[in-house]
């Protein structure tokens, strides 16, 4: 699971071309040329230099040397390009997956109201310890309480009024995506009620309302991060129902793409990252991948929340964090780890947004980076919340593509052969301006064309095997 990062191994770099092999080719060709000259020389004695006998033989020997060196250089270039292209694909794939893991939206404003208003200060050890008083079960004690859909409308109206000033300042008008998740199963009734609330407020935004169904919300959240270019308002709540004994909870998160912020605001903005599918049976490797894919600046401490984890991963949490050498906020929670199920009531389907809202509120007490680990009967996720941008990827000293020496030599050899044919069959053309322009055009096309065609052919041949290797190397 994790990010399912394909782990395609790099190919070993091809050895550089050897000048000694070129020297050996020259010596062997010269030796063959001498042998041929001796075998073909007249029996009456060696021809004189002015006889014209030696010039064709010398040209043939030089062309032979050139051809063999060109073949050797081209063969080396094919091998080097094959390796370079594969390794470049591997590097690019890692960069793309890392950038994907670092996709995020900024929490521009949040509202968190809980039946236990002293919860976060106690967890952060900034408030008084809990006394014997039983926390209230309802929110907004000064307002009338009617359980059911009326309570949903009441809390929605309150959350919208709290977010409205910030939203007006950031985005006075336009489209707004609204994501709503509650613990109620009557989504149709909630949808009609929310439409009435939105229309009654006469708000200047065109809302695209989406009610999230049962389960943790992070699969839908990842799709939002991929495509969102507009503000997003997330409302999550558990509101009073008849005969309900679970404490009420309500939160609102105003999420915005980073591009909508001023440059000075982006430095310390609170970021909510993509969610990572989590295999709780391999926490060490999974959380190690979360740390490596979204690395925070050195010295940043972490706070870890978890909710819904089964017994084994919950009991091994401290051991795993110790193996990862993760710096924790020892003064918060239990050594930097908060069991949200013990600190709060179990909110079921809204546990995801409830935990994000609590972590957002906790950011005011100092944690720079917070990990949220959630699990239910069907899936598990890890989410990161941080005040700092990820550490920029270390500058990768990319290996330049191999010099196309073989392609150049082959191109020159082809053009020499072409010009020789023109001289042989069209001597008048060879000595005219048209012939020279034709030669220059041929040089311009072949010198770059052969190298370009070679890389395209190699890429096409490699693509199926690379895709197959990437598909079979991802984690299960």
N, C-alpha and C positions, 0 to 999 in steps of 0.2 A: 504494500500500500504506500503510505507516504505520498510523495509527489509523483511516484511511478517514474522517476527519472531514468531514462534508458542509459545503460552503462555499456556503451559500445567501446571496446578497447581500441586505442590508437595502434596504428601500424608502425613498426620500426622504420626509422628513416633510412632511405637508400644511401649507400655509400657514395661519396662524391666521385665524379669521373677521375680517372687516373691518367696523368700525362705520360706515365711510363708505358701504358698500353698504346697510347698514340705514337710514342717513340718506337715501340716495337713494331707497330704497323708500318711506319715509315721505313724502318730497316728491312723488314721482310719484303715490302714492295720494291725497294731498291735492289735487293738481292735477286728477286724474281725478274726485274727488268734487266739486270746484268746477264742473268742466265739466258733470257730470251734473246738478248743482243748477241751473245756468243753463239747460240744455236743457229740464229738466222744470218749471221755475218757471212759474206762471200768467202769461198775457199782461197781466193787469190790474195786475201789480206783484209785488214780492217779498213773500211771506207774513211776518207778524210772528213774533217768537220765541215768543209765547204761543199761536200757532195750532197747534202740534204738528207742523208740516210738517218742521221741521229735525231733530227728535230721531231718527226712523228713519234719515234720511240720514246723520246723524253716526255712529250705531251701525254702519251698514253700512260706512262709511268706515273706522272703527276696527277692525272685524272683518276687513276686507280687508287693512289694514296688518298686523294680527296674523297672518293666514293666510300672507301672502307672506313675512314674516320667519320664521315657523315653518318654511315649506318650505325657505327658504334655510339656516336653522340646521340643519335635519334633514339636508339634502344635505351640508353641511359635516361634520356628525357622522358620517355614513356614510363619507365619504372618510377622515376622521381615524381612525376606528375600524378601517377596513380596513388602513391603514398601521401603526397601533399594534399590532394583533393579529399581523400578519406579523412585525414586528420583535421582538415579545415572544417569539414562537415561535423565532426565530433565536437570541435570547439564551439562552433556556431550553435549546435543543438544545446550544449550546456548553458551557453549565454542566454538563449531564448527561454529555457526552462527556469533559469534563475530569475530572469526578469518577470516571468509569469508568476513565480512564487512571491515576488515583491509587489505585485499589484495591490493597490489599497485605495481606500477612500478616507478622507479626513473627517473626523467628528468635529464639526463646527460648533455644535451646541448640544447639550444633553439635559434632560430632566429626569430625575429619579425620585419617585415618592414611594415610600414603603411604610407598611404598618408599624415597622420598628425603625424609627428615624435614627436611632443611635447605633445601628448595626455597623456601618462603615467606620465611625470613629472608634468603636471598641476593637474591631479587627485591626485597625491601624494603631491601636494603643494610644489614641489621641483623645479618648473620652473616658467617662466613668465606667467602671465595671457594672455589669448588669445586676440589678437588685432583685428583690423577690417579686416585683410587680410583673404581672403577665402582660406581654405586649398586646396592643390593640389589634383587632382583626380587620379594621376598616381604615380607609384613607379619608382625608378631608373631614375631620370630625365636626367642623363648624357648619357643614352643609347637610341638607336633608339626604337621607339614604333610602333608596327604593331598589331592592335587589332585582337583578335581571337586566333586560335590554336598556331600561332607563338608566341604570348605573353605567352601562357601557357608553351611552351618549354623554353622560355627565363627565366621566373621566376623559373621554375623547375631546370634549369641548375645553376642558381644563388644560390638557396637554398642548392642544393647538394654540391656545392663548399664550402659553409660556414660550413656545417656539416662534410664534408669529413675528415679534420684533426683530429677532436675529435674521429670520428668513427675508423680511422686508429689506433689511440693510444689505444682505448679500445678493439677493435676487428679487428685485421689486415686482417682477411679473414673469410669466412664461410657463413652461411645463414643469410639473413636479410629480415625481413618482412617490407614491405612498404605499408602504408595505405595512400590513397589519397582521399581528398574530395574537390570538387570545386562547384561553383554555376552554372556551365554549365550543360546542359542536354546531351551533346554529349559525352558519356563516351567511346564509341568505338573509336572515333577519338583521344580522349585524351590518351587512352591506347596505341594505336599504336605510338603516338608521344612520350610518355614517354619511351617506349621500345627503340626508336631511341636515345633519350637522354642518357639513361642508357648505351646502347651499345657504343655510341660515347665517353663516359667518360672512358671506359676500366676499370671499377671498379672491385676490387677483390672479391666482394660479389655476391652470388647467390640470386637474389631478388625474393621474392614472393609478387607480386604486387596485392593489393586489392583496387578497387575503391568503395567507399561507396556511396550508393544510397541516395535518398532524405530522409530528416528527421534528427533528432538529432542522433548523432553517438554512443550513450552510450550503447545501447543494444549489438552492435557489440563489443564495448570497453570492456564490462564485460566478454565476451567470450575470448577476447585476454588476459585479466588479469588472467583468470582461467588457461590458457594453455601455456602461453608464457614462453619459456626458452632461448630466443634469443633476440638480439636487435631489436627494432622496430623504424622505421622512419615514422613519421606522417607529411605529407605535406597537408596544407589546404590553400586555396587562393580564392580570387575573382579577376579575371583578366579582363582587358579591353576587352569589346566587342564593335562592331560598334554601335554608338548611345547610349552608356552606360553613365549614369551620376552618378553612384554609385562609391565612392572612392575605389581604389584598396586596397587589403589587401593580405599579404602572410606571412606564418609562417611555421616553421619546428621545430619539437620536436623529439629529440633522446631519446627514452625510453629504459631502461635496467632493467632486474631483479636485485634485490639487491645482489644476490649471485655473480654477475659479478664485484661488486665494492670491493675495498680494505676495510678492517675493519675500518680504520680511516675515510674513506669517507662516511660511512653509517650514521654516527652520525647526521650530519646536511644536509643530502641529501634532495633535494626537491622531495617529493613523490606525485604522482597522484593516488588517491585511486579509488576503485570501485565506480560506480555510483549507487545511490539509487533511485528507482522509487518514485516519489513524488506526493502526493495528496495535491494540492494547497488549497483545501477547509479545510484542517486540518493542517495548517502550524505549529502550536504550538507543537502538538504531533509528527509530522513528523520530524521537526528539532530537537526536543528533543531526538528522537531516533538516529538521525545522530550524535548528540553530545555524547550520551552515548555509542554508538557502536564503535566510533573512537575517544576516549577521548584524549585530548592533555594535556601536563603537566600544573599544576596549574599556573595561572598568565599569560598564553599565551593569547594574544589578537587576535581577529578575524577581518577579512575584508569580507564583504558579497557583492557579485555581483549578479545581476539578469537581465535576458533578456527574453522578450516575455511573462512575467506574465500578466494575465488578471488584470482588474482594482481592484477587491476586494483584492486579495493577495498582490498586489503591495502597496495598500494604508494601509494595516494592517501590513506591514513588520516591522516597528519600534516598534509597540506594541508587536508583537510576540517576537522579539529579546529582548525586555525589560522583558517580562514574563520569558524568558529562562535565565535571568541574565547573558547574554553573554557579555564578556568584548570586546569592539570594539575599533578599531583605529579611534578615533574621528577626527584626523587631516587629514584623507584621505577620499575623496568623501564627502558625506553628512552624517556626524556623523558615519563614518565607513560603510556606505552603498552606493554602486555605481549602478545606473541605467544605464546599458550598452547601452540600446537602445537610451538614451538621449546623452550619451557621444560619441557614435559612430553611424555609419550608420547601418541600419538593414541588416544583411548579410544573412538572411533566413536560408538555410540548413547548411551553414558553421558557424552559430552562436556558435555552441558548441565548435569547435576547435578554433575559433576566440577568444572566451572568455577565454579558457584555456591558449592560447598564451599570451593574455593580462595579465592574473593573474600571469603567469610565469615571465613575465617582471616586474610586480609590486613587486614580491618577493625581488628584489634588493633594494627596498625602505624600507624594514623592516618587512612587515607582515609575521608572522610565520605561521599563519593558515588562509586559505581563503576558503569560501564556495561559490560555484557557483550554482545558481538556474536558470534553463532554462525550458521553456515551449513553445510548439507549438500547433497546432490544434489537434494533436493526442496524445501527451504524455508530461510528465514533469519529470525532473530529478534533483537530487541534487548531486553535485560532491565536493569532498574535496581535497584541495591542501595544503600541510604542509611541513615545514622544519624539524619538529620533529617527531620522531616515536611515535606511540600511547603509552599511559601510560600502562605498563604491567598490566595484570589482577591481582587483589589482590589475594594473595595466598589463595587458597580455602582449608580450613581444612576439607578435605573429611572425611565423617563419615565412619569408617571401616565397612566392612560387619559383620553381626552378627556372633558371635562365634558359630560354629556348634556343640554345646553341645548335642542337641537332636539327631543329626545324629550319633555322637560318641556313645551315650548311646544305640541307636537302633542297631548300628553295633556290640557293645560288647554283647548285648542281643542275637542277631542272632548267634554270634559265640559261646556263651555259650550253646544255644539250639543245634547248630550243633555238638558241642563236646559231649553234652549229648547223642545225637542220635548215635554218633560213639561208645561211651562207651557201650550203650545198645545193639547195633547190631554187632559192630566189636570191641570187647574189646581188641583183640590182636593189632589191628591197633592203638587204642587210646594210648597205652603204648609204642609204637615204635617211632623211629626217623621219620618215614614217617608220622605218625599221627601228631607229633609236627610240622613238616615242613608244613603240610597241614593246620594246625591251624594258623601258622604264616602267610602263604600266604593269607588265608582267611581274617585275620586281616588287612593285608596291603591293600587288595583290598577294603574291605568294609569301613574301617575307612575314607578313602578319597573319595571312589567311591560314597557313599550315599550322602555326602554333595555336590559333584560335580553334580551328577545326579539331586538332588533337585533344584539347581540353574538353570540348563539347562531346566528342566521341567517348572519352574516358568517363566523363560524368554520366552519360547515358548508360554505359555498360555497368557502372558501379551502383547506380541508384537502386535497382531491385535488391541487390545483396545488402546494401546499407539499410534499407527499409526493413528487410527481413531480420537483420541483426538487431535493429532498434526494437522491433516488436517482441523479439524473443528474450531481450535482456532486461525489460522492465520488471520491477518487483511484483510478485504476486500479492 
